Amino acid sequence: MTDRQRDVAEIVLGFARTLRHAGVPASPDRVQAMVSALGHLDVLDPEQVFWAGRLTLCADPADLDRYDAAFAAYFGGQLPRSVPRAAALQQVLVASLDPHSPDGADGADDSEDGQPYAVQTSRQEVLRHRDVAELTHAEREELARLFALLTPRVAQRTTRRYVAASAGVIDLQRTVRRMLAQGGEPSRLARRDRRTKPRRLVLLIDVSGSMAPYADTLLRFAHAAVRVAPFNTEVYTLGTRLTRVTRELRRRDPDRALAGAGRAIPDWSGGTRLGDGLQAFLDRWGQRGVARGAVVVLCSDGWERGDPSLLGEQLGRLARLSHTVVWVNPHMGKDGFTPATGGMRAALPHISRLVAGHSFAALQQLADVIAHA
């Protein structure tokens, strides 16, 4: 097998894993069929790759919408124009009514053949609002399917550069050049407007022992953000030291990306020194441009073993450099939450938003906060 064939096979295997997370049962024989089909097609043509996978990996009409969504997210970092929610998330659960109960008797009258009543519901919809720390391993695997379709995007910012536009201020130079090219005759006015580009997104994720139940889910969110904008997103982990895991999370296969990040993090489930880690980030990367004008998301419960005043001081530096600082605290989604830890009290004066991060629904809200920062 040549290097190119090996690369194509690895990409297809990663895409098949993403499909299985999204609910499409891409079996090994179907994956082999797609690899064989790509051997006769141009693998650099997205349309040919799309139809090769659609014709080989989908076994049921219900798989088509999920395939379209997963293909757009995996290869293009975007969602398709229309993704029916029911087709992507809904599952059918059959609930048998008790014929001896009053309610069951009423239900039996409505059913002529006496078959169980089919209740349309969605387990994923329930999982969206469950605290990830309370989920079983099987439920976490099921929740990973939703992350395959999550596409966090950062708001646009206006730059100092101008580009040609149909509306905006008059571009005198282009207008005069156009008139000279026509012998001095009056011409249509050329206009220009400010160029826009997405802001940089920086995620700082606490992987200490107190954040262990949520670290994996937050890293999956980070992987989804990197998948959408791989060269405009930076991811670091905080514990007893600072670790950059952006390169590991650029792998499109989420399982391999998280496994690589886990190997790169030396202080997983260790202590917490947020102030020292944030100072190291600002001295090495943030002050040199990574944090300038960026949307910075810091995910932590605020348990600081170091000096909280150092954390407050470094957060002040970060707030002056960045555009927005968002703090994600998984415990905020629980009843009776108050920012009572030393780290949270030191952080509150310097952050723009405090959001929860305990469930998939909370992370969807975080994606909305990032998009409108």
Secondary structure, 3 states (H helix, E strand, C coil): CCHHHHHHHHHHHHHHHHHHHHCCCCCHHHHHHHHHHHCCCCCCCHHHHHHHHHHHHCCCCCHHHHHHHHHHHHHHCCCCCCCCHHHHHCEEEEECCCCCCHHHHHHHHHCCCCCCEEEEECHHHHHHCCCHHHCCHHHHHHHHHHHCCCCCCCCEEEEEEEEEECCCEECHHHHHHHHHHCCCCCCCCCEEEEEEEECCEEEEEECCHHHHHHHHHHHHHHHHHHHHCCCCEEEEEECCCEEECHHHHCCCCHHHHHHHHHHHCCCCCCCCCHHHHHHHHHHHHHHHHHCCCCEEEEECCCCCCCCHHHHHHHHHHHHHHCCEEEEECHHHHCCCCCCCCHHHHHHHHHCCEEECCCCHHHHHHHHHHHHCC
